[in-house]
Amino acid sequence: MRILETIFRSLPLVCALVLMGHASTALAQPGRLGKEAPLPSLQPHKVLHAKENLFALSFTADNSLLVTGGVGGKLAIWDTADAKRIKNVEIPTGVLCDFAITATDQLVAATEGGDLYVYDLRTNNQVSKFTTGIDFRCMAVRHDEIVTGSENGVVHQWDLKSDQPLSQSQPIHERITAISVASDGNRIAAGTLSGRLAIWDSIDKLPVVRAVANQVDMIEFHPNGESLAIGSRSGSMEFRDAKTLMISWRMPTQDDCRRTIAAFSLDGGYILSTCLDREQAKDEKTPTSNIEIYDTQTHTLAGRLLGQTGAVEAIEVSPDGKFVATATADGAIAIWRSPFDVVDTIHLGIRRETISDQIERAGQNRLTKVRLYRERAFLNARMKQWKSAANDFQNAKELAPHDTMHWMRAGVMLLLAKDMASYREHAAEMLQRFELPPNAYAAERTAKLLVLPI
């Protein structure tokens, strides 16, 4: 028993990830639950005000600083805790086209004239300047390096130690307007002025190229690297396979709604997208952007972020996923705290209530009740309500006692709930059910029976 317990102690997080995968499958069926969740509408935690029109922003690795980029070429460093501007960073020459923050808190700014400025955000000092002669248009972070897209369609990779790139791609012969790097650091995706998409498995290889309808304004890899979100000048937001660039889903778009900016939650379960509503703001000088949260598995609207006025030009999710910040053309910066956790609580909670109603109505239909208990257990696990998830898996195993997966999942949930007394009782019942003796071989044989990696 101790050996079995040791094995289960070492596996809960791995098994929980497996559970989350099964939960994603169970939840990826819009409309199945029969009740539409009320949409949470969240106000910002803080609102900051810049004096210039903003077009980009980015967090440092520890969320303590936020850097914004203004249309006039001014970079500003903000303290997110005190909501105060710490310092302005002036770009001496050239027109600022983009900036990024590396994993080591190096702020890198690129100009259309070909200069790269590197600042150390820990010391607030300029570290170096490189004159490259390359007409930069956009950039993205690759660990502690930078990847840039240029006017002539070449992608360069920089280590920020010299004015020469580490490597560069073959040109695609038109302006690159957006660029992104996958979390594995290898694949690079770019969009162009005429609406072409290119993706490189490695920068020194030929890319896969496919055309879209309009200029690509934004491109971002899903955190798992398997798909891309693409915003175009037409106002559509679409998702494509990261290998083939074939369309898998388009966000709903109305005539008065243009979607050009988006950002994924840390786990990729949600995506934030702006909806630029011109009709709503027809009496104003600047249109208002609504910020919508979509579930990437069910493709359903899950919530909204409110309190931002003006046209949103940038959305950023903090490196730990706990904060979301937006910047507008009129200089407003809004910060939300843990919006995805709030959406999960409301969005998933109403689904759980719906399943509970269906369990009550299922009566003696054993197969239906097993399915519903399993789905509710997945929801509870996603919400980290481990004991409730364990109870649902145990209810499922009582109705289908020969399904070994219910036994395994119930055991993992009890461990995550730290209910060791119930876990030991559950493990003893499991050994008895499958007629396995409580000896030194019981753990291995039980693990093999339950298809556990040992």
FIFI-263910 format. One record per residue (C-alpha): x, y, z; residue in three letters. Coordinates in steps of 0.02 Angstrom, whole numbers. Last residue first. Example, Ala and Ser with C-alpha at 12.3 -4.5 7.8 and 13.67 -1.06 7.14 Angstrom:
% residues 2
SITE       xx       yy       zz     r
SITE      684      -53      357   SER
SITE      615     -225      390   ALA
***
This chain:
% residues 454
SITE       xx       yy       zz     r
SITE      291      184     -703   ILE
SITE      171      268     -825   PRO
SITE       -7      225     -770   LEU
SITE     -116      117     -880   VAL
SITE     -237       75     -737   LEU
SITE     -193     -110     -746   LEU
SITE       -9      -65     -760   LYS
SITE      -22       42     -603   ALA
SITE     -113      -97     -512   THR
SITE       21     -223     -559   ARG
SITE      162     -107     -507   GLU
SITE       80      -61     -342   ALA
SITE       31     -239     -300   ALA
SITE      205     -311     -328   TYR
SITE      271     -271     -154   ALA
SITE      118     -348      -73   ASN
SITE      -63     -297      -49   PRO
SITE     -134     -438     -158   PRO
SITE     -229     -386     -316   LEU
SITE     -405     -451     -338   GLU
SITE     -463     -307     -450   PHE
SITE     -598     -253     -328   ARG
SITE     -486     -289     -177   GLN
SITE     -346     -179     -240   LEU
SITE     -469      -41     -283   MET
SITE     -554      -53     -113   GLU
SITE     -385      -33      -28   ALA
SITE     -344      116     -139   ALA
SITE     -512      201      -98   HIS
SITE     -489      174       89   GLU
SITE     -313      244       77   ARG
SITE     -377      393      -24   TYR
SITE     -518      428      100   SER
SITE     -392      438      242   ALA
SITE     -270      538      135   MET
SITE     -391      679       96   ASP
SITE     -260      798       28   LYS
SITE     -387      861     -103   ALA
SITE     -254      830     -236   LEU
SITE     -237      654     -167   LEU
SITE     -424      627     -171   LEU
SITE     -430      691     -351   MET
SITE     -294      568     -404   VAL
SITE     -387      422     -325   GLY
SITE     -552      470     -408   ALA
SITE     -464      484     -575   ARG
SITE     -387      309     -560   MET
SITE     -550      227     -509   TRP
SITE     -648      314     -647   HIS
SITE     -516      260     -774   MET
SITE     -537       78     -722   THR
SITE     -713       66     -794   ASP
SITE     -770      -99     -717   HIS
SITE     -871      -16     -579   PRO
SITE     -986       81     -698   ALA
SITE    -1124      150     -585   LEU
SITE    -1014      147     -431   GLU
SITE     -869      212     -536   LYS
SITE     -970      364     -590   ALA
SITE    -1018      408     -412   ASN
SITE     -835      393     -364   GLN
SITE     -787      508     -508   PHE
SITE     -916      634     -447   ASP
SITE     -854      624     -267   ASN
SITE     -673      648     -323   ALA
SITE     -722      803     -424   ALA
SITE     -809      875     -272   SER
SITE     -653      842     -168   LYS
SITE     -539      921     -299   TRP
SITE     -626     1087     -324   GLN
SITE     -485     1151     -434   LYS
SITE     -605     1240     -554   MET
SITE     -542     1128     -696   ARG
SITE     -564      980     -579   ALA
SITE     -744     1031     -539   ASN
SITE     -781     1045     -724   LEU
SITE     -704      875     -760   PHE
SITE     -806      799     -617   ALA
SITE     -964      875     -691   ARG
SITE     -926      791     -857   GLU
SITE     -894      623     -774   ARG
SITE    -1053      633     -670   TYR
SITE    -1149      675     -830   LEU
SITE    -1077      530     -929   ARG
SITE    -1111      406     -787   VAL
SITE    -1288      477     -767   LYS
SITE    -1325      451     -952   THR
SITE    -1263      272     -948   LEU
SITE    -1366      231     -792   ARG
SITE    -1534      300     -848   ASN
SITE    -1625      273     -683   GLN
SITE    -1678      454     -661   GLY
SITE    -1587      570     -783   ALA
SITE    -1684      722     -721   ARG
SITE    -1579      746     -565   GLU
SITE    -1420      721     -665   ILE
SITE    -1480      851     -791   GLN
SITE    -1504      980     -654   ASP
SITE    -1327      947     -591   SER
SITE    -1263      967     -769   ILE
SITE    -1343     1139     -780   THR
SITE    -1268     1191     -613   GLU
SITE    -1096     1138     -674   ARG
SITE    -1117     1239     -830   ARG
SITE    -1162     1392     -725   ILE
SITE    -1003     1369     -625   GLY
SITE     -895     1353     -780   LEU
SITE     -935     1527     -845   HIS
SITE     -944     1609     -674   ILE
SITE     -787     1538     -593   THR
SITE     -691     1527     -757   ASP
SITE     -731     1707     -801   VAL
SITE     -667     1764     -632   VAL
SITE     -507     1663     -652   ASP
SITE     -484     1735     -828   PHE
SITE     -497     1914     -764   PRO
SITE     -354     1890     -639   SER
SITE     -322     2077     -609   ARG
SITE     -369     2201     -746   TRP
SITE     -259     2346     -799   ILE
SITE     -316     2494     -905   ALA
SITE     -199     2615     -996   ILE
SITE     -275     2772    -1074   ALA
SITE     -174     2873    -1201   GLY
SITE     -307     2924    -1328   ASP
SITE     -258     2786    -1451   ALA
SITE     -288     2657    -1317   THR
SITE     -182     2538    -1214   ALA
SITE     -239     2376    -1134   THR
SITE     -174     2274     -988   ALA
SITE     -217     2099     -927   VAL
SITE     -148     2029     -765   PHE
SITE     -131     1857     -685   LYS
SITE      -64     1761     -836   GLY
SITE      111     1739     -762   ASP
SITE      194     1828     -910   PRO
SITE       63     1967     -908   SER
SITE      -69     1970    -1044   VAL
SITE      -55     2117    -1164   GLU
SITE     -184     2204    -1272   ILE
SITE     -142     2346    -1392   ALA
SITE     -226     2482    -1496   GLU
SITE     -392     2496    -1405   VAL
SITE     -498     2633    -1483   ALA
SITE     -567     2751    -1352   GLY
SITE     -636     2715    -1181   THR
SITE     -593     2566    -1071   GLN
SITE     -703     2529     -922   GLY
SITE     -765     2358     -975   LEU
SITE     -687     2187    -1004   LEU
SITE     -812     2061    -1072   ARG
SITE     -857     1879    -1041   GLY
SITE     -872     1701    -1106   ALA
SITE     -919     1719    -1290   LEU
SITE     -920     1546    -1366   THR
SITE     -793     1458    -1477   HIS
SITE     -813     1299    -1371   THR
SITE     -627     1265    -1353   GLN
SITE     -558     1441    -1376   THR
SITE     -678     1516    -1248   ASP
SITE     -696     1697    -1301   TYR
SITE     -665     1853    -1197   ILE
SITE     -725     2017    -1274   GLU
SITE     -649     2190    -1263   ILE
SITE     -765     2326    -1328   ASN
SITE     -675     2464    -1421   SER
SITE     -748     2640    -1430   THR
SITE     -731     2749    -1583   PRO
SITE     -637     2915    -1567   THR
SITE     -715     3082    -1611   LYS
SITE     -879     3036    -1530   GLU
SITE    -1055     3046    -1600   ASP
SITE    -1033     2883    -1699   LYS
SITE     -972     2794    -1541   ALA
SITE    -1093     2647    -1535   GLN
SITE    -1096     2635    -1725   GLU
SITE     -907     2626    -1736   ARG
SITE     -890     2474    -1625   ASP
SITE     -710     2413    -1628   LEU
SITE     -722     2237    -1558   CYS
SITE     -560     2196    -1470   THR
SITE     -514     2016    -1439   SER
SITE     -460     1920    -1285   LEU
SITE     -430     1734    -1306   ILE
SITE     -470     1598    -1181   TYR
SITE     -410     1421    -1144   GLY
SITE     -237     1460    -1211   GLY
SITE     -154     1415    -1046   ASP
SITE      -80     1590    -1020   LEU
SITE     -232     1680    -1091   SER
SITE     -217     1724    -1274   PHE
SITE     -208     1900    -1347   ALA
SITE     -305     1986    -1487   ALA
SITE     -304     2140    -1597   ILE
SITE     -384     2172    -1768   THR
SITE     -569     2140    -1743   ARG
SITE     -687     2263    -1827   ARG
SITE     -868     2271    -1772   CYS
SITE    -1000     2378    -1857   ASP
SITE    -1036     2256    -1999   ASP
SITE    -1038     2110    -1877   GLN
SITE     -900     1986    -1844   THR
SITE     -910     1815    -1760   PRO
SITE     -735     1744    -1733   MET
SITE     -673     1631    -1873   ARG
SITE     -620     1450    -1849   TRP
SITE     -504     1316    -1919   SER
SITE     -429     1407    -2069   ILE
SITE     -283     1320    -2157   MET
SITE     -108     1384    -2116   LEU
SITE      -41     1207    -2145   THR
SITE       73     1190    -1995   LYS
SITE        8     1323    -1875   ALA
SITE     -174     1280    -1911   ASP
SITE     -270     1440    -1930   ARG
SITE     -380     1548    -1821   PHE
SITE     -473     1700    -1885   GLU
SITE     -509     1876    -1827   MET
SITE     -593     1985    -1959   SER
SITE     -584     2175    -1968   GLY
SITE     -538     2188    -2152   SER
SITE     -366     2252    -2098   ARG
SITE     -324     2078    -2034   SER
SITE     -312     1992    -1866   GLY
SITE     -234     1820    -1858   ILE
SITE     -237     1696    -1713   ALA
SITE     -120     1549    -1744   LEU
SITE     -131     1364    -1705   SER
SITE      -31     1216    -1638   GLU
SITE       99     1312    -1538   GLY
SITE       25     1259    -1370   ASN
SITE       24     1441    -1312   PRO
SITE      -77     1490    -1469   HIS
SITE       37     1586    -1586   PHE
SITE        0     1769    -1621   GLU
SITE      -25     1874    -1778   ILE
SITE      -85     2053    -1792   MET
SITE     -114     2183    -1928   ASP
SITE     -113     2067    -2080   VAL
SITE     -161     2166    -2235   GLN
SITE     -313     2094    -2321   ASN
SITE     -390     1937    -2399   ALA
SITE     -274     1799    -2341   VAL
SITE     -134     1716    -2442   ALA
SITE      -31     1564    -2393   ARG
SITE      156     1537    -2375   VAL
SITE      248     1390    -2294   VAL
SITE      423     1454    -2262   PRO
SITE      590     1401    -2338   LEU
SITE      719     1352    -2207   LYS
SITE      853     1456    -2118   ASP
SITE      726     1532    -1997   ILE
SITE      669     1362    -1939   SER
SITE      494     1290    -1947   ASP
SITE      453     1451    -2039   TRP
SITE      277     1518    -2064   ILE
SITE      220     1643    -2193   ALA
SITE       52     1729    -2211   LEU
SITE        7     1845    -2355   ARG
SITE     -112     1991    -2337   GLY
SITE      -39     2124    -2452   SER
SITE       54     2212    -2311   LEU
SITE      125     2051    -2239   THR
SITE      100     1926    -2099   GLY
SITE      234     1830    -2005   ALA
SITE      252     1666    -1912   ALA
SITE      410     1599    -1831   ILE
SITE      439     1422    -1771   ARG
SITE      589     1382    -1663   ASN
SITE      567     1465    -1493   GLY
SITE      461     1322    -1423   ASP
SITE      333     1453    -1366   SER
SITE      302     1501    -1547   ALA
SITE      370     1667    -1612   VAL
SITE      259     1804    -1685   SER
SITE      270     1936    -1822   ILE
SITE      160     2073    -1895   ALA
SITE      176     2199    -2039   THR
SITE      310     2118    -2146   ILE
SITE      332     2227    -2300   ARG
SITE      353     2135    -2464   GLU
SITE      482     2025    -2550   HIS
SITE      465     1860    -2456   ILE
SITE      650     1871    -2418   PRO
SITE      749     1714    -2370   GLN
SITE      768     1712    -2182   SER
SITE      903     1785    -2071   GLN
SITE     1029     1727    -1943   SER
SITE     1128     1787    -1793   LEU
SITE     1099     1966    -1849   PRO
SITE     1246     2090    -1857   GLN
SITE     1244     2250    -1756   ASP
SITE     1318     2158    -1607   SER
SITE     1273     2083    -1438   LYS
SITE     1085     2098    -1450   LEU
SITE     1065     1911    -1491   ASP
SITE      969     1952    -1650   TRP
SITE      861     1850    -1772   GLN
SITE      811     1929    -1937   HIS
SITE      654     1903    -2043   VAL
SITE      663     1975    -2220   VAL
SITE      511     2047    -2310   GLY
SITE      588     2204    -2384   ASN
SITE      512     2322    -2254   GLU
SITE      575     2216    -2108   SER
SITE      518     2089    -1979   GLY
SITE      619     2067    -1819   THR
SITE      660     1923    -1701   VAL
SITE      738     1966    -1534   ILE
SITE      840     1861    -1411   GLU
SITE      826     1822    -1225   ASP
SITE      684     1697    -1253   HIS
SITE      627     1735    -1432   ARG
SITE      536     1901    -1418   VAL
SITE      443     1982    -1563   ALA
SITE      474     2127    -1682   MET
SITE      391     2240    -1810   CYS
SITE      430     2360    -1954   ARG
SITE      620     2376    -1963   PHE
SITE      709     2458    -2110   ASP
SITE      880     2376    -2092   ILE
SITE     1035     2487    -2094   GLY
SITE     1095     2401    -1936   THR
SITE     1145     2541    -1819   THR
SITE     1157     2458    -1648   PHE
SITE     1135     2552    -1484   LYS
SITE     1188     2486    -1315   SER
SITE     1150     2472    -1130   VAL
SITE     1036     2621    -1101   GLN
SITE     1004     2636     -915   ASN
SITE      850     2606     -808   ASN
SITE      951     2488     -694   THR
SITE      832     2340     -694   ARG
SITE      750     2396     -856   LEU
SITE      914     2376     -950   ASP
SITE      891     2471    -1113   TYR
SITE      935     2414    -1290   VAL
SITE      910     2529    -1440   TYR
SITE      906     2452    -1615   LEU
SITE      926     2572    -1761   ASP
SITE      871     2537    -1939   GLY
SITE      784     2697    -1992   GLY
SITE      612     2623    -1960   GLU
SITE      659     2615    -1778   THR
SITE      674     2468    -1658   ALA
SITE      663     2470    -1468   ALA
SITE      730     2331    -1356   VAL
SITE      694     2331    -1169   LEU
SITE      803     2201    -1084   GLN
SITE      710     2124     -939   ASP
SITE      804     1955     -946   THR
SITE      656     1866    -1029   ALA
SITE      659     1999    -1165   THR
SITE      549     2154    -1174   ILE
SITE      487     2212    -1345   ALA
SITE      477     2370    -1451   PHE
SITE      399     2427    -1614   ASP
SITE      403     2558    -1752   CYS
SITE      489     2705    -1667   LEU
SITE      532     2833    -1801   VAL
SITE      716     2875    -1818   GLY
SITE      839     2956    -1701   THR
SITE      849     3000    -1516   PRO
SITE      716     2878    -1450   ILE
SITE      664     2955    -1285   GLU
SITE      634     2845    -1133   VAL
SITE      514     2920    -1007   ASN
SITE      530     2867     -826   LYS
SITE      436     2806     -674   ILE
SITE      255     2838     -724   ARG
SITE      142     2795     -579   LYS
SITE        8     2664     -550   ALA
SITE       87     2622     -381   ASP
SITE       88     2433     -408   ALA
SITE      106     2438     -598   THR
SITE      258     2553     -594   ASP
SITE      261     2627     -768   TRP
SITE      401     2647     -897   ILE
SITE      363     2762    -1045   ALA
SITE      428     2750    -1223   LEU
SITE      412     2903    -1335   LYS
SITE      414     2889    -1524   GLY
SITE      271     3009    -1560   GLY
SITE      150     2864    -1581   VAL
SITE      181     2813    -1402   GLY
SITE      250     2649    -1334   GLY
SITE      206     2584    -1162   THR
SITE      312     2488    -1038   VAL
SITE      237     2405     -885   LEU
SITE      340     2365     -732   LEU
SITE      313     2251     -581   SER
SITE      238     2109     -683   ASN
SITE      386     1994     -636   ASP
SITE      440     1960     -816   ALA
SITE      417     2140     -872   THR
SITE      250     2185     -950   PHE
SITE      221     2253    -1127   SER
SITE      131     2395    -1215   LEU
SITE       93     2454    -1393   ALA
SITE        7     2591    -1496   PHE
SITE      -18     2735    -1376   LEU
SITE      -70     2915    -1410   ASN
SITE       25     3030    -1294   GLU
SITE       -4     3109    -1124   LYS
SITE      -21     2943    -1033   ALA
SITE     -160     2904     -911   HIS
SITE     -168     2752     -797   LEU
SITE     -323     2652     -752   VAL
SITE     -319     2520     -616   LYS
SITE     -417     2363     -568   HIS
SITE     -518     2372     -728   PRO
SITE     -706     2334     -730   GLN
SITE     -765     2159     -774   LEU
SITE     -921     2105     -866   SER
SITE     -963     1922     -829   PRO
SITE    -1079     1849     -962   LEU
SITE    -1224     1749     -894   PRO
SITE    -1200     1567     -946   ALA
SITE    -1318     1497    -1077   GLU
SITE    -1411     1342    -1023   LYS
SITE    -1432     1181    -1127   GLY
SITE    -1270     1095    -1083   LEU
SITE    -1241     1035    -1260   ARG
SITE    -1246     1208    -1335   GLY
SITE    -1061     1213    -1373   PRO
SITE     -970     1045    -1371   GLN
SITE     -789     1072    -1323   ALA
SITE     -823     1044    -1139   LEU
SITE     -801      855    -1139   ALA
SITE     -646      863    -1247   THR
SITE     -569      997    -1138   SER
SITE     -608      894     -984   ALA
SITE     -515      746    -1057   HIS
SITE     -362      856    -1079   GLY
SITE     -385      927     -905   MET
SITE     -388      751     -836   LEU
SITE     -224      712     -921   VAL
SITE     -153      868     -839   LEU
SITE     -220      806     -674   ALA
SITE     -135      640     -705   CYS
SITE       32      728     -720   VAL
SITE       -5      832     -566   LEU
SITE      -61      683     -465   PRO
SITE       80      565     -516   LEU
SITE      213      562     -382   SER
SITE       91      538     -238   ARG
SITE        3      400     -335   PHE
SITE      166      304     -348   ILE
SITE      204      332     -164   THR
SITE       29      275     -118   GLU
SITE       54      115     -216   LEU
SITE      220       86     -128   ILE
SITE      140      122       40   ARG
SITE        0        0        0   MET
***
